[in-house]
Amino acid sequence: MSKERIEKLKNMKPADLEKERGVLVAHVLALRVDIANHKTKGIHKIKQMKRDIARINTIATMRKEIND
């Protein structure tokens, strides 16, 4: 993930972060189904998306700790 993308995530509102996380989770599920059906060989994409989800979770947790 590029530094610009990370900064964009950091500047997003909490609702937008949740929406982005939901989209990524849906994409991971779709990729898993495609891989199981031998429609794609994009196994590396799952790893990248899971890292993006982890980054979003980290940003959300950091914001919670700051606000509490």
matplotlib code that plots the C-alpha trace (Angstrom):
import matplotlib.pyplot as plt

x = [0.0, 1.3, 2.0, -0.6, -3.2, -2.2, -2.5, -5.9, -7.1, -5.8, -7.8, -11.1, -14.0, -14.8, -17.9, -16.0, -13.3, -15.9, -17.4, -14.0, -13.3, -16.6, -15.7, -12.3, -13.8, -16.3, -13.5, -11.5, -14.5, -15.1, -11.5, -11.5, -14.6, -12.9, -9.8, -11.8, -13.6, -10.3, -11.4, -8.3, -4.8, -4.7, -3.7, -1.3, -4.3, -5.8, -2.7, -2.6, -6.3, -5.9, -3.1, -5.3, -8.0, -5.4, -4.3, -7.9, -8.4, -5.2, -6.2, -9.6, -8.1, -5.6, -8.5, -10.5, -7.5, -7.0, -10.7, -11.0]
y = [0.0, 3.4, 6.1, 8.3, 5.5, 5.2, 8.9, 8.8, 6.1, 8.1, 11.2, 9.2, 9.5, 6.5, 5.7, 5.8, 3.5, 0.9, 1.1, 0.6, -2.3, -3.9, -3.6, -5.2, -8.1, -8.7, -8.7, -11.2, -13.5, -13.2, -13.9, -17.0, -18.3, -17.6, -19.4, -22.4, -22.5, -22.2, -18.9, -16.9, -17.3, -14.1, -15.6, -12.7, -10.2, -11.8, -11.1, -7.5, -7.0, -8.6, -6.2, -3.3, -4.5, -4.8, -1.2, 0.1, -1.8, -0.3, 3.2, 2.7, 1.4, 4.3, 6.8, 5.0, 5.2, 8.8, 9.7, 7.6]
z = [0.0, -0.9, 1.6, 0.0, 0.5, 4.1, 4.7, 2.9, 5.4, 8.3, 7.2, 6.7, 9.1, 11.3, 9.3, 6.0, 7.5, 8.5, 5.0, 3.4, 5.8, 4.8, 1.1, 1.6, 3.6, 0.8, -1.8, 0.2, 0.4, -3.3, -4.1, -1.9, -3.7, -7.1, -6.0, -4.8, -8.2, -10.1, -11.7, -10.5, -9.2, -7.3, -4.0, -3.3, -3.6, -0.5, 1.5, 0.4, 1.3, 4.7, 5.4, 4.4, 6.7, 9.6, 8.9, 9.0, 12.3, 13.7, 12.7, 14.3, 17.5, 17.7, 17.4, 20.1, 22.5, 21.8, 22.4, 25.6]

ax = plt.figure().add_subplot(projection="3d")
ax.plot(x, y, z, "-o")
ax.set_aspect("equal")
plt.show()
